[in-house]
Amino acid sequence: MRKFYSVSEKWQTLSAKLSWSHYCEILWFDENKFIYYAKLSFENNLSIRQLRDRIKSNEYERLSEDTRNKIISIKKANIVDFIKNPIIIKNNNYKMFSEKILQKLILEDIGKFLDELGTGFTFIKSEYKIKIGNSYNYIDLLLFNIDFNCYVVIELKVTKLKKEHIGQIEIYMNYIDRNLRKVTQDKTIGIIICKKNDKYVIEYCSDKRIIPREYELA
């Protein structure tokens, strides 16, 4: 009760918005972690079970240090801040593994996948067909983020990040910007979900809209 009193005194705007059961799950966390899960629960109307699942998946620990600092300082976040790393994807006992299977696993629980990316993400289509010149290409997943008013192109790779992956997703992003994006919308973001990131490849990528994230099968 002393802990709850100290928290409610400091964070009065949050204290009245959650149930006692929610607080019993998060009171023991440090300040940054507490604020993260308190805000998450309120803004997403999480049930106790949903909150426990988020905590169990180490969601807070999979955020960058910069994002954690923004939480406590209440700085404005950008679209990439709350994309977890690694992104957890449930594997339904597939022995052989490929990009198609990775895509299938994501689509089987698309809601959970969108939660892994953060807030405001909505699903448009998988294998989104685009025509470049005389040939057709297929974007693995096309999303839209309502909060940041932009399209999101996702490419899935079951290998280590390679330089050609950067070029591929950049072409897709530019296509969406030229053919789908309205003048009132922000530029398209690209997310490459890969088995292993290569910081040296992304270091020399001039397009800061491209974000690599590793995946982990659970």
N, CA, C and O of each residue as an XYZ file, in Angstrom:
872
protein
N       0.822     -1.205      0.000
C       0.000      0.000      0.000
C       0.864      1.265      0.000
O       0.508      2.264     -0.626
N       2.014      1.217      0.714
C       2.932      2.357      0.709
C       3.457      2.602     -0.698
O       3.566      3.743     -1.147
N       3.777      1.512     -1.382
C       4.280      1.616     -2.752
C       3.210      2.235     -3.655
O       3.512      3.115     -4.462
N       1.988      1.787     -3.524
C       0.906      2.328     -4.338
C       0.705      3.807     -4.051
O       0.469      4.589     -4.973
N       0.794      4.196     -2.798
C       0.612      5.602     -2.418
C       1.689      6.474     -3.062
O       1.395      7.541     -3.599
N       2.934      6.011     -3.002
C       4.029      6.805     -3.575
C       3.884      6.939     -5.083
O       4.184      7.987     -5.657
N       3.423      5.872     -5.716
C       3.219      5.910     -7.169
C       2.057      6.831     -7.532
O       2.169      7.642     -8.451
N       0.947      6.706     -6.814
C      -0.238      7.492     -7.133
C      -0.010      8.978     -6.877
O      -0.598      9.822     -7.554
N       0.852      9.307     -5.892
C       1.173     10.697     -5.630
C       1.939     11.315     -6.799
O       1.683     12.453     -7.193
N       2.871     10.553     -7.341
C       3.732     11.065     -8.406
C       3.055     11.030     -9.758
O       3.249     11.929    -10.577
N       2.246      9.979    -10.005
C       1.625      9.801    -11.313
C       0.104      9.780    -11.177
O      -0.554      8.788    -11.488
N      -0.435     10.910    -10.699
C      -1.871     10.990    -10.451
C      -2.697     10.805    -11.719
O      -3.798     10.256    -11.673
N      -2.161     11.265    -12.859
C      -2.924     11.150    -14.103
C      -3.127      9.702    -14.525
O      -4.082      9.379    -15.231
N      -2.203      8.817    -14.079
C      -2.331      7.403    -14.411
C      -3.043      6.608    -13.328
O      -3.725      5.624    -13.614
N      -2.880      7.037    -12.090
C      -3.311      6.212    -10.961
C      -4.805      5.915    -10.959
O      -5.223      4.859    -10.484
N      -5.604      6.819    -11.477
C      -7.061      6.619    -11.445
C      -7.580      5.874    -12.656
O      -8.778      5.607    -12.748
N      -6.708      5.534    -13.581
C      -7.151      4.967    -14.852
C      -7.010      3.454    -14.935
O      -7.500      2.840    -15.882
N      -6.345      2.844    -13.952
C      -6.135      1.399    -13.972
C      -6.767      0.758    -12.748
O      -6.975      1.417    -11.730
N      -7.068     -0.519    -12.849
C      -7.642     -1.237    -11.721
C      -6.549     -1.635    -10.734
O      -5.359     -1.604    -11.049
N      -6.980     -2.009     -9.536
C      -6.030     -2.471     -8.523
C      -5.293     -3.715     -9.014
O      -4.107     -3.888     -8.731
N      -5.982     -4.569     -9.738
C      -5.352     -5.788    -10.254
C      -4.215     -5.464    -11.217
O      -3.188     -6.143    -11.222
N      -4.398     -4.430    -12.030
C      -3.316     -4.006    -12.915
C      -2.098     -3.572    -12.096
O      -0.960     -3.932    -12.400
N      -2.370     -2.794    -11.056
C      -1.260     -2.298    -10.239
C      -0.520     -3.415     -9.532
O       0.695     -3.335     -9.348
N      -1.232     -4.455     -9.133
C      -0.581     -5.585     -8.468
C       0.448     -6.258     -9.378
O       1.386     -6.889     -8.891
N       0.278     -6.129    -10.685
C       1.220     -6.730    -11.632
C       2.465     -5.870    -11.841
O       3.528     -6.405    -12.156
N       2.360     -4.564    -11.675
C       3.448     -3.679    -12.108
C       4.041     -2.794    -11.009
O       5.013     -2.083    -11.263
N       3.489     -2.819     -9.817
C       3.969     -1.925     -8.756
C       5.444     -2.129     -8.425
O       6.107     -1.198     -7.968
N       5.954     -3.311     -8.646
C       7.303     -3.651     -8.186
C       8.381     -3.300     -9.201
O       9.570     -3.479     -8.934
N       7.971     -2.798    -10.364
C       8.942     -2.456    -11.398
C       9.609     -1.117    -11.087
O       9.089     -0.316    -10.311
N      10.767     -0.890    -11.705
C      11.380      0.431    -11.568
C      10.507      1.456    -12.288
O       9.571      1.092    -13.000
N      10.814      2.728    -12.101
C       9.916      3.796    -12.545
C       9.637      3.756    -14.041
O       8.478      3.824    -14.451
N      10.679      3.647    -14.867
C      10.487      3.637    -16.320
C       9.613      2.474    -16.761
O       8.691      2.636    -17.561
N       9.923      1.290    -16.222
C       9.186      0.089    -16.598
C       7.741      0.181    -16.129
O       6.832     -0.234    -16.848
N       7.521      0.713    -14.948
C       6.163      0.901    -14.426
C       5.357      1.809    -15.343
O       4.225      1.489    -15.705
N       5.946      2.953    -15.722
C       5.231      3.919    -16.566
C       4.889      3.291    -17.909
O       3.796      3.495    -18.439
N       5.838      2.520    -18.460
C       5.595      1.895    -19.755
C       4.372      0.992    -19.708
O       3.472      1.117    -20.538
N       4.336      0.070    -18.727
C       3.225     -0.882    -18.669
C       1.917     -0.229    -18.229
O       0.838     -0.664    -18.629
N       2.014      0.822    -17.399
C       0.803      1.539    -16.998
C       0.171      2.233    -18.206
O      -1.036      2.135    -18.428
N       0.999      2.932    -18.981
C       0.498      3.609    -20.180
C      -0.013      2.605    -21.204
O      -1.058      2.803    -21.824
N       0.743      1.525    -21.369
C       0.354      0.488    -22.324
C      -1.016     -0.084    -21.977
O      -1.862     -0.263    -22.853
N      -1.230     -0.369    -20.693
C      -2.496     -0.953    -20.239
C      -3.655     -0.003    -20.471
O      -4.721     -0.402    -20.939
N      -3.431      1.272    -20.135
C      -4.508      2.250    -20.276
C      -4.818      2.541    -21.741
O      -5.980      2.508    -22.147
N      -3.785      2.825    -22.540
C      -3.992      3.239    -23.931
C      -4.540      2.116    -24.804
O      -5.225      2.371    -25.794
N      -4.230      0.852    -24.429
C      -4.689     -0.284    -25.223
C      -5.790     -1.082    -24.545
O      -6.211     -2.125    -25.046
N      -6.259     -0.584    -23.394
C      -7.354     -1.229    -22.653
C      -7.048     -2.711    -22.415
O      -7.885     -3.577    -22.671
N      -5.833     -2.990    -21.921
C      -5.403     -4.371    -21.737
C      -6.109     -5.020    -20.551
O      -6.279     -4.401    -19.501
N      -6.512     -6.258    -20.732
C      -7.009     -7.043    -19.607
C      -5.810     -7.481    -18.762
O      -4.661     -7.315    -19.174
N      -6.080     -8.035    -17.589
C      -4.988     -8.515    -16.743
C      -4.206     -9.600    -17.457
O      -2.976     -9.621    -17.405
N      -4.902    -10.486    -18.115
C      -4.226    -11.574    -18.837
C      -3.345    -11.028    -19.954
O      -2.217    -11.485    -20.139
N      -3.857    -10.051    -20.696
C      -3.067     -9.460    -21.774
C      -1.834     -8.750    -21.228
O      -0.755     -8.831    -21.815
N      -1.993     -8.061    -20.113
C      -0.860     -7.392    -19.481
C       0.195     -8.399    -19.047
O       1.388     -8.182    -19.258
N      -0.239     -9.492    -18.446
C       0.705    -10.530    -18.012
C       1.469    -11.110    -19.193
O       2.670    -11.367    -19.104
N       0.761    -11.313    -20.300
C       1.418    -11.842    -21.505
C       2.488    -10.876    -22.007
O       3.568    -11.301    -22.417
N       2.188     -9.584    -21.975
C       3.152     -8.590    -22.434
C       4.390     -8.581    -21.529
O       5.521     -8.475    -22.004
N       4.156     -8.693    -20.240
C       5.274     -8.709    -19.285
C       6.109     -9.974    -19.465
O       7.339     -9.929    -19.461
N       5.416    -11.105    -19.625
C       6.096    -12.389    -19.780
C       6.977    -12.421    -21.022
O       8.006    -13.098    -21.037
N       6.584    -11.699    -22.054
C       7.372    -11.681    -23.298
C       8.555    -10.732    -23.234
O       9.259    -10.541    -24.225
N       8.778    -10.127    -22.047
C       9.880     -9.164    -21.877
C       9.785     -8.010    -22.868
O      10.783     -7.569    -23.438
N       8.576     -7.544    -23.053
C       8.352     -6.493    -24.044
C       9.184     -5.246    -23.737
O       9.813     -4.684    -24.634
N       9.189     -4.824    -22.499
C       9.939     -3.613    -22.127
C      11.432     -3.790    -22.377
O      12.095     -2.879    -22.873
N      11.955     -4.957    -22.036
C      13.388     -5.217    -22.206
C      13.801     -5.241    -23.673
O      14.978     -5.064    -23.985
N      12.854     -5.456    -24.570
C      13.163     -5.514    -26.007
C      13.063     -4.147    -26.683
O      13.160     -4.044    -27.906
N      12.867     -3.101    -25.881
C      12.898     -1.739    -26.409
C      14.319     -1.196    -26.313
O      15.102     -1.630    -25.467
N      14.645     -0.249    -27.179
C      15.975      0.356    -27.142
C      16.115      1.261    -25.916
O      15.118      1.691    -25.336
N      17.340      1.540    -25.535
C      17.603      2.421    -24.401
C      17.048      3.825    -24.667
O      16.548      4.487    -23.758
N      17.142      4.265    -25.913
C      16.627      5.583    -26.285
C      15.118      5.662    -26.070
O      14.607      6.675    -25.593
N      14.412      4.594    -26.422
C      12.958      4.563    -26.235
C      12.608      4.600    -24.752
O      11.682      5.300    -24.342
N      13.350      3.846    -23.957
C      13.086      3.835    -22.514
C      13.260      5.227    -21.918
O      12.493      5.626    -21.041
N      14.259      5.965    -22.385
C      14.490      7.321    -21.888
C      13.361      8.262    -22.299
O      12.995      9.165    -21.548
N      12.813      8.048    -23.494
C      11.699      8.882    -23.950
C      10.456      8.659    -23.093
O       9.658      9.576    -22.897
N      10.294      7.434    -22.582
C       9.121      7.117    -21.768
C       9.109      7.968    -20.504
O       8.093      8.579    -20.171
N      10.231      8.005    -19.806
C      10.286      8.715    -18.530
C      10.310     10.222    -18.717
O       9.808     10.957    -17.867
N      10.890     10.695    -19.823
C      10.986     12.137    -20.061
C       9.785     12.668    -20.833
O       9.665     13.870    -21.069
N       8.890     11.747    -21.224
C       7.660     12.089    -21.959
C       7.999     12.841    -23.247
O       7.289     13.768    -23.637
N       9.075     12.442    -23.893
C       9.417     13.024    -25.189
C       8.562     12.387    -26.276
O       8.078     11.264    -26.136
N       8.391     13.127    -27.353
C       7.586     12.627    -28.467
C       8.275     11.433    -29.110
O       9.461     11.496    -29.433
N       7.536     10.350    -29.296
C       8.095      9.141    -29.905
C       7.898      9.187    -31.409
O       7.046      9.918    -31.915
N       8.707      8.389    -32.130
C       8.483      8.244    -33.561
C       8.053      6.811    -33.850
O       7.972      5.988    -32.939
N       7.786      6.522    -35.087
C       7.163      5.242    -35.451
C       8.041      4.031    -35.114
O       7.517      2.945    -34.868
N       9.354      4.201    -35.100
C      10.236      3.049    -34.887
C      10.490      2.766    -33.415
O      10.985      1.692    -33.072
N      10.162      3.709    -32.538
C      10.568      3.594    -31.137
C      10.064      2.326    -30.464
O      10.801      1.698    -29.703
N       8.820      1.940    -30.731
C       8.220      0.837    -29.981
C       8.170     -0.468    -30.760
O       7.456     -1.400    -30.388
N       8.942     -0.526    -31.854
C       9.080     -1.798    -32.576
C      10.077     -2.653    -31.806
O      11.239     -2.274    -31.658
N       9.630     -3.796    -31.319
C      10.466     -4.618    -30.447
C      11.644     -5.221    -31.215
O      11.605     -5.375    -32.435
N      12.676     -5.551    -30.471
C      13.835     -6.223    -31.065
C      14.436     -7.175    -30.035
O      14.991     -6.724    -29.033
N      14.335     -8.492    -30.266
C      13.760     -9.115    -31.455
C      12.224     -9.116    -31.427
O      11.606     -8.939    -30.377
N      11.634     -9.317    -32.598
C      10.195     -9.512    -32.718
C       9.903    -10.996    -32.490
O      10.474    -11.858    -33.158
N       9.022    -11.282    -31.553
C       8.706    -12.667    -31.204
C       7.587    -13.190    -32.117
O       6.525    -12.578    -32.226
N       7.844    -14.317    -32.760
C       6.865    -14.952    -33.642
C       6.684    -16.404    -33.202
O       7.660    -17.143    -33.073
N       5.456    -16.802    -32.978
C       5.183    -18.150    -32.521
C       5.341    -19.146    -33.652
O       4.775    -18.970    -34.730
N       6.116    -20.199    -33.400
C       6.330    -21.247    -34.396
C       5.461    -22.453    -34.056
O       5.608    -23.056    -32.993
N       4.566    -22.794    -34.955
C       3.670    -23.931    -34.730
C       4.298    -25.232    -35.215
O       3.729    -25.939    -36.047
N       5.477    -25.537    -34.684
C       6.169    -26.818    -34.916
C       6.569    -27.064    -36.369
O       6.572    -28.206    -36.829
N       6.904    -26.001    -37.084
C       7.426    -26.190    -38.432
C       8.902    -26.601    -38.350
O       9.700    -25.936    -37.690
N       9.249    -27.683    -39.013
C      10.636    -28.162    -39.015
C      11.434    -27.469    -40.123
O      12.507    -26.914    -39.887
N      10.875    -27.518    -41.347
C      11.480    -26.794    -42.455
C      11.096    -25.325    -42.314
O       9.996    -25.014    -41.856
N      11.989    -24.426    -42.702
C      11.663    -23.014    -42.513
C      12.055    -22.209    -43.739
O      13.122    -22.413    -44.320
N      11.167    -21.280    -44.129
C      11.387    -20.440    -45.293
C      10.668    -19.112    -45.061
O       9.961    -18.948    -44.067
N      10.852    -18.176    -45.977
C      10.168    -16.892    -45.865
C       8.657    -17.067    -45.963
O       7.905    -16.352    -45.301
N       8.211    -18.008    -46.781
C       6.772    -18.270    -46.910
C       6.187    -18.771    -45.594
O       5.087    -18.379    -45.203
N       6.928    -19.637    -44.921
C       6.442    -20.154    -43.637
C       6.453    -19.052    -42.581
O       5.535    -18.961    -41.765
N       7.496    -18.213    -42.597
C       7.544    -17.083    -41.671
C       6.343    -16.169    -41.893
O       5.720    -15.709    -40.937
N       6.029    -15.913    -43.140
C       4.861    -15.098    -43.471
C       3.570    -15.775    -42.989
O       2.681    -15.111    -42.455
N       3.472    -17.077    -43.176
C       2.290    -17.838    -42.745
C       2.107    -17.746    -41.226
O       0.987    -17.571    -40.746
N       3.194    -17.861    -40.478
C       3.122    -17.775    -39.026
C       2.646    -16.398    -38.581
O       1.855    -16.280    -37.646
N       3.124    -15.370    -39.247
C       2.704    -14.005    -38.917
C       1.218    -13.826    -39.199
O       0.493    -13.257    -38.383
N       0.765    -14.308    -40.347
C      -0.635    -14.124    -40.732
C      -1.587    -14.931    -39.852
O      -2.750    -14.560    -39.692
N      -1.099    -16.029    -39.284
C      -1.938    -16.847    -38.404
C      -2.315    -16.109    -37.124
O      -3.345    -16.395    -36.514
N      -1.474    -15.160    -36.722
C      -1.793    -14.338    -35.544
C      -1.350    -12.909    -35.836
O      -0.430    -12.385    -35.208
N      -2.027    -12.290    -36.805
C      -1.620    -10.966    -37.272
C      -1.764     -9.921    -36.169
O      -0.999     -8.957    -36.124
N      -2.733    -10.104    -35.283
C      -2.926     -9.162    -34.185
C      -1.717     -9.106    -33.265
O      -1.273     -8.028    -32.870
N      -1.190    -10.279    -32.929
C      -0.007    -10.354    -32.066
C       1.194     -9.710    -32.757
O       1.982     -9.014    -32.118
N       1.329     -9.940    -34.038
C       2.435     -9.359    -34.791
C       2.350     -7.835    -34.790
O       3.364     -7.162    -34.606
N       1.157     -7.287    -34.993
C       0.996     -5.835    -34.992
C       1.335     -5.251    -33.627
O       1.890     -4.156    -33.537
N       1.003     -5.982    -32.564
C       1.369     -5.542    -31.215
C       2.894     -5.495    -31.043
O       3.421     -4.614    -30.362
N       3.590     -6.442    -31.661
C       5.046     -6.469    -31.581
C       5.658     -5.235    -32.246
O       6.738     -4.785    -31.865
N       4.962     -4.699    -33.234
C       5.474     -3.520    -33.938
C       5.225     -2.234    -33.157
O       5.968     -1.265    -33.311
N       4.195     -2.214    -32.326
C       3.893     -1.001    -31.567
C       2.419     -0.648    -31.683
O       1.566     -1.534    -31.716
N       2.118      0.638    -31.743
C       0.724      1.080    -31.775
C       0.382      1.706    -33.131
O       1.243      2.255    -33.818
N      -0.879      1.608    -33.485
C      -1.381      2.281    -34.677
C      -1.227      1.513    -35.971
O      -1.639      2.002    -37.022
N      -0.634      0.303    -35.929
C      -0.417     -0.461    -37.154
C      -1.680     -1.209    -37.558
O      -2.326     -1.854    -36.732
N      -2.019     -1.115    -38.823
C      -3.160     -1.855    -39.373
C      -2.694     -2.648    -40.597
O      -1.806     -2.218    -41.333
N      -3.306     -3.799    -40.792
C      -2.913     -4.703    -41.873
C      -3.684     -4.376    -43.149
O      -4.906     -4.229    -43.117
N      -2.973     -4.263    -44.274
C      -3.625     -4.032    -45.565
C      -3.668     -5.319    -46.380
O      -4.750     -5.789    -46.734
N      -2.495     -5.900    -46.684
C      -2.485     -7.083    -47.530
C      -1.119     -7.753    -47.479
O      -0.095     -7.092    -47.307
N      -1.118     -9.081    -47.631
C       0.127     -9.817    -47.828
C       0.307    -10.064    -49.322
O      -0.667    -10.090    -50.074
N       1.553    -10.246    -49.749
C       1.854    -10.449    -51.176
C       1.206     -9.342    -52.027
O       0.551     -9.609    -53.035
N       1.411     -8.097    -51.587
C       0.824     -6.959    -52.283
C       1.513     -6.788    -53.641
O       2.725     -6.582    -53.706
N       0.734     -6.874    -54.724
C       1.310     -6.893    -56.073
C       1.553     -5.490    -56.599
O       0.665     -4.639    -56.565
N       2.763     -5.259    -57.084
C       3.092     -3.994    -57.729
C       3.759     -4.294    -59.067
O       4.392     -5.338    -59.230
N       3.616     -3.382    -60.018
C       4.208     -3.569    -61.333
C       5.321     -2.555    -61.547
O       5.089     -1.346    -61.528
N       6.528     -3.059    -61.752
C       7.686     -2.212    -62.014
C       8.178     -2.543    -63.418
O       8.713     -3.624    -63.665
N       7.988     -1.594    -64.331
C       8.307     -1.881    -65.731
C       7.350     -2.915    -66.270
O       6.133     -2.744    -66.208
N       7.905     -3.992    -66.802
C       7.080     -5.066    -67.361
C       6.946     -6.274    -66.430
O       6.373     -7.294    -66.813
N       7.463     -6.161    -65.239
C       7.430     -7.308    -64.323
C       6.663     -6.975    -63.048
O       6.602     -5.825    -62.614
N       6.077     -8.023    -62.464
C       5.349     -7.872    -61.218
C       6.237     -8.268    -60.040
O       7.013     -9.220    -60.120
N       6.104     -7.515    -58.946
C       6.792     -7.814    -57.703
C       5.751     -7.903    -56.598
O       4.640     -7.389    -56.731
N       6.124     -8.562    -55.503
C       5.173     -8.784    -54.419
C       5.784     -8.364    -53.085
O       6.798     -8.911    -52.650
N       5.151     -7.389    -52.450
C       5.574     -6.939    -51.126
C       5.069     -7.950    -50.103
O       3.884     -8.282    -50.103
N       5.947     -8.445    -49.231
C       5.555     -9.490    -48.274
C       4.356     -9.066    -47.434
O       3.368     -9.794    -47.342
N       4.445     -7.889    -46.822
C       3.332     -7.375    -46.014
C       3.250     -5.866    -46.215
O       4.260     -5.166    -46.136
N       2.050     -5.373    -46.474
C       1.839     -3.929    -46.555
C       0.908     -3.520    -45.426
O      -0.192     -4.054    -45.286
N       1.363     -2.565    -44.621
C       0.602     -2.067    -43.473
C       0.399     -0.566    -43.613
O       0.973      0.087    -44.484
N      -0.438     -0.045    -42.725
C      -0.579      1.408    -42.608
C      -0.572      1.745    -41.128
O      -1.184      1.040    -40.325
N       0.117      2.820    -40.763
C       0.114      3.245    -39.368
C      -0.767      4.486    -39.223
O      -0.484      5.543    -39.788
N      -1.831      4.328    -38.459
C      -2.811      5.397    -38.288
C      -2.226      6.550    -37.484
O      -2.462      7.713    -37.809
N      -1.470      6.241    -36.445
C      -0.918      7.283    -35.574
C       0.049      8.190    -36.319
O       0.066      9.401    -36.101
N       0.861      7.598    -37.206
C       1.892      8.366    -37.907
C       1.535      8.634    -39.368
O       2.322      9.224    -40.109
N       0.340      8.193    -39.778
C      -0.210      8.535    -41.091
C       0.736      8.172    -42.237
O       1.048      9.007    -43.086
N       1.185      6.923    -42.247
C       2.093      6.507    -43.314
C       1.933      5.012    -43.605
O       1.507      4.234    -42.752
N       2.287      4.640    -44.832
C       2.345      3.232    -45.200
C       3.614      2.612    -44.619
O       4.607      3.297    -44.374
N       3.553      1.295    -44.404
C       4.699      0.553    -43.881
C       4.892     -0.696    -44.729
O       4.014     -1.556    -44.799
N       6.047     -0.784    -45.369
C       6.403     -1.947    -46.177
C       7.246     -2.887    -45.328
O       8.219     -2.459    -44.707
N       6.878     -4.172    -45.298
C       7.648     -5.146    -44.523
C       8.144     -6.252    -45.442
O       7.376     -6.859    -46.188
N       9.448     -6.498    -45.370
C      10.055     -7.601    -46.097
C      10.608     -8.615    -45.100
O      11.218     -8.239    -44.099
N      10.394     -9.897    -45.374
C      10.787    -10.981    -44.480
C      11.985    -11.726    -45.056
O      11.979    -12.124    -46.220
N      13.013    -11.910    -44.230
C      14.221    -12.612    -44.648
C      14.624    -13.617    -43.566
O      14.714    -13.266    -42.390
N      14.862    -14.847    -43.964
C      15.258    -15.874    -42.994
C      16.779    -16.038    -42.987
O      17.300    -17.068    -42.559
N      17.473    -15.026    -43.460
C      18.932    -15.019    -43.473
C      19.428    -13.785    -42.734
O      18.636    -12.989    -42.230
N      20.726    -13.639    -42.677
C      21.333    -12.428    -42.156
C      21.031    -11.269    -43.101
O      20.921    -11.476    -44.309
N      20.895    -10.056    -42.575
C      20.641     -8.880    -43.390
C      21.747     -8.702    -44.427
O      22.932     -8.779    -44.105
N      21.344     -8.462    -45.678
C      22.305     -8.271    -46.766
C      22.032     -6.944    -47.458
O      20.933     -6.396    -47.365
N      23.042     -6.436    -48.150
C      22.912     -5.124    -48.793
C      21.825     -5.121    -49.866
O      21.168     -4.102    -50.078
N      21.631     -6.254    -50.545
C      20.602     -6.301    -51.575
C      19.185     -6.207    -50.990
O      18.250     -5.808    -51.685
N      19.029     -6.574    -49.713
C      17.731     -6.423    -49.061
C      17.367     -4.945    -48.931
O      16.203     -4.564    -49.055
N      18.384     -4.121    -48.679
C      18.171     -2.675    -48.562
C      17.658     -2.113    -49.885
O      16.678     -1.368    -49.917
N      18.330     -2.478    -50.970
C      17.928     -1.986    -52.284
C      16.529     -2.419    -52.659
O      15.767     -1.648    -53.243
N      16.186     -3.665    -52.322
C      14.864     -4.191    -52.658
C      13.753     -3.419    -51.950
O      12.791     -2.985    -52.583
N      13.889     -3.250    -50.642
C      12.801     -2.603    -49.902
C      12.727     -1.117    -50.230
O      11.650     -0.524    -50.179
N      13.853     -0.516    -50.564
C      13.858      0.899    -50.934
C      13.051      1.125    -52.220
O      12.318      2.108    -52.329
N      13.187      0.222    -53.183
C      12.402      0.303    -54.419
C      10.909      0.186    -54.105
O      10.097      0.942    -54.639
N      10.552     -0.762    -53.240
C       9.148     -0.948    -52.878
C       8.585      0.287    -52.175
O       7.460      0.707    -52.448
N       9.375      0.864    -51.269
C       8.940      2.066    -50.541
C       8.714      3.229    -51.507
O       7.720      3.947    -51.403
N       9.633      3.405    -52.436
C       9.504      4.490    -53.412
C       8.287      4.282    -54.315
O       7.623      5.240    -54.710
N       8.005      3.016    -54.635
C       6.817      2.712    -55.451
C       5.549      3.125    -54.709
O       4.669      3.766    -55.283
N       5.460      2.757    -53.436
C       4.272      3.096    -52.638
C       4.133      4.607    -52.523
O       3.030      5.142    -52.634
N       5.255      5.299    -52.299
C       5.212      6.763    -52.197
C       4.705      7.401    -53.483
O       3.954      8.375    -53.446
N       5.117      6.853    -54.612
C       4.761      7.452    -55.892
C       3.350      7.082    -56.334
O       2.691      7.874    -57.008
N       2.878      5.899    -55.970
C       1.619      5.408    -56.524
C       0.453      5.317    -55.540
O      -0.705      5.346    -55.956
N       0.740      5.206    -54.242
C      -0.343      5.076    -53.261
C      -0.429      6.262    -52.300
O      -1.521      6.685    -51.920
N       0.702      6.779    -51.922
C       0.721      7.818    -50.880
C       0.033      9.094    -51.353
O       0.263      9.575    -52.463
N      -0.824      9.631    -50.473
C      -1.466     10.911    -50.737
C      -0.585     12.048    -50.212
O       0.294     11.826    -49.379
N      -0.821     13.244    -50.696
C       0.025     14.385    -50.313
C      -0.094     14.697    -48.824
O       0.802     15.313    -48.246
N      -1.194     14.275    -48.200
C      -1.398     14.533    -46.776
C      -0.729     13.478    -45.887
O      -0.736     13.608    -44.663
N      -0.158     12.445    -46.490
C       0.450     11.357    -45.726
C       1.965     11.477    -45.701
O       2.570     12.023    -46.623
N       2.572     10.963    -44.640
C       4.028     10.973    -44.519
C       4.635      9.898    -45.406
O       3.938      9.013    -45.901
N       5.951      9.990    -45.599
C       6.647      9.038    -46.456
C       6.615      7.631    -45.864
O       6.540      7.441    -44.650
N       6.673      6.667    -46.754
C       6.586      5.256    -46.379
C       7.805      4.817    -45.567
O       8.933      5.234    -45.828
N       7.543      3.960    -44.573
C       8.590      3.358    -43.741
C       8.819      1.921    -44.208
O       7.878      1.245    -44.621
N      10.056      1.459    -44.145
C      10.371      0.081    -44.490
C      10.961     -0.675    -43.321
O      11.875     -0.183    -42.659
N      10.451     -1.865    -43.058
C      10.972     -2.707    -41.968
C      11.433     -4.033    -42.560
O      10.649     -4.756    -43.174
N      12.706     -4.344    -42.370
C      13.239     -5.640    -42.798
C      13.334     -6.531    -41.572
O      14.102     -6.251    -40.652
N      12.558     -7.598    -41.558
C      12.600     -8.552    -40.448
C      13.474     -9.716    -40.888
O      13.127    -10.451    -41.812
N      14.602     -9.877    -40.224
C      15.605    -10.847    -40.669
C      16.047    -11.747    -39.520
O      15.765    -11.474    -38.354
N      16.738    -12.811    -39.869
C      17.232    -13.741    -38.854
C      18.298    -13.092    -37.992
O      18.331    -13.285    -36.776
N      19.175    -12.317    -38.630
C      20.238    -11.652    -37.888
C      20.560    -10.318    -38.547
O      20.723    -10.241    -39.765
N      20.648     -9.284    -37.747
C      20.975     -7.965    -38.267
C      22.471     -7.864    -38.553
O      23.278     -8.585    -37.967
N      22.819     -6.971    -39.449
C      24.223     -6.671    -39.730
C      24.392     -5.167    -39.602
O      24.016     -4.418    -40.504
N      24.955     -4.724    -38.489
C      25.039     -3.286    -38.214
C      25.890     -2.554    -39.240
O      25.722     -1.352    -39.447
N      26.796     -3.269    -39.879
C      27.663     -2.619    -40.863
C      26.900     -2.324    -42.148
O      27.153     -1.313    -42.804
N      25.970     -3.199    -42.509
C      25.152     -2.960    -43.706
C      24.251     -1.754    -43.483
O      24.179     -0.868    -44.334
N      23.563     -1.712    -42.349
C      22.627     -0.621    -42.087
C      23.360      0.679    -41.819
O      22.808      1.756    -42.043
N      24.599      0.597    -41.343
C      25.387      1.800    -41.061
C      25.607      2.624    -42.327
O      25.664      3.852    -42.275
N      25.730      1.944    -43.455
C      25.997      2.639    -44.713
C      24.730      2.831    -45.549
O      24.804      3.181    -46.727
N      23.583      2.603    -44.942
C      22.315      2.853    -45.623
C      21.936      4.321    -45.407
O      21.789      4.769    -44.270
N      21.781      5.054    -46.489
C      21.515      6.496    -46.384
C      20.046      6.796    -46.103
O      19.709      7.909    -45.698
N      19.180      5.825    -46.311
C      17.746      6.032    -46.102
C      17.372      5.631    -44.676
O      17.276      4.444    -44.363
N      17.166      6.610    -43.831
C      16.890      6.360    -42.409
C      15.475      5.857    -42.162
O      15.107      5.558    -41.026
N      14.678      5.765    -43.234
C      13.319      5.218    -43.077
C      13.326      3.697    -43.039
O      12.301      3.078    -42.754
N      14.486      3.085    -43.326
C      14.591      1.626    -43.348
C      15.080      1.137    -41.992
O      16.123      1.566    -41.500
N      14.309      0.232    -41.398
C      14.617     -0.251    -40.044
C      14.777     -1.767    -40.067
O      13.849     -2.471    -40.464
N      15.925     -2.283    -39.654
C      16.062     -3.740    -39.543
C      15.660     -4.210    -38.148
O      15.942     -3.537    -37.156
N      15.005     -5.359    -38.075
C      14.674     -5.977    -36.799
C      14.859     -7.487    -36.929
O      14.481     -8.084    -37.936
N      15.436     -8.088    -35.910
C      15.582     -9.541    -35.896
C      14.275    -10.174    -35.412
O      13.499     -9.550    -34.688
N      14.049    -11.417    -35.824
C      12.902    -12.168    -35.311
C      13.404    -13.331    -34.465
O      14.521    -13.817    -34.643
N      12.569    -13.755    -33.559
C      12.882    -14.910    -32.706
C      11.647    -15.793    -32.631
O      10.546    -15.316    -32.355
N      11.838    -17.077    -32.876
C      10.712    -18.007    -32.844
C      10.486    -18.504    -31.430
O      11.430    -18.822    -30.708
N       9.219    -18.565    -31.047
C       8.893    -18.984    -29.688
C       8.015    -20.231    -29.725
O       7.629    -20.746    -28.676
